[in-house]
Amino acid sequence: MFDSDRMSDELRALKVDVTRLLNTAGEEIHDGAKDRAEALADQIRAALAELGETVEEEQEQLQGLVADRPITSLASAFALGVVVGFMLRRH
């Protein structure tokens, strides 16, 4: 009535099927995560390249302003240093 060998064989087959399904699902999840990570890395690279260009443009503009007005730039830097010094002394 109860065939333990048949039940063991079915359990082994079920174990093999479940293992195969889990491996397949794991690989699909890994591949999907890898694709999303690569897409995010591409977006970050593009954003950093754009930021680098913007900083470069701003640096050139700032250098032009300092070169055009060196005394004003020096006085502004000195005044900013004094203000920061007073603020740090209070804390």
Disulfide bonds with the S-S distance in Angstrom:
none
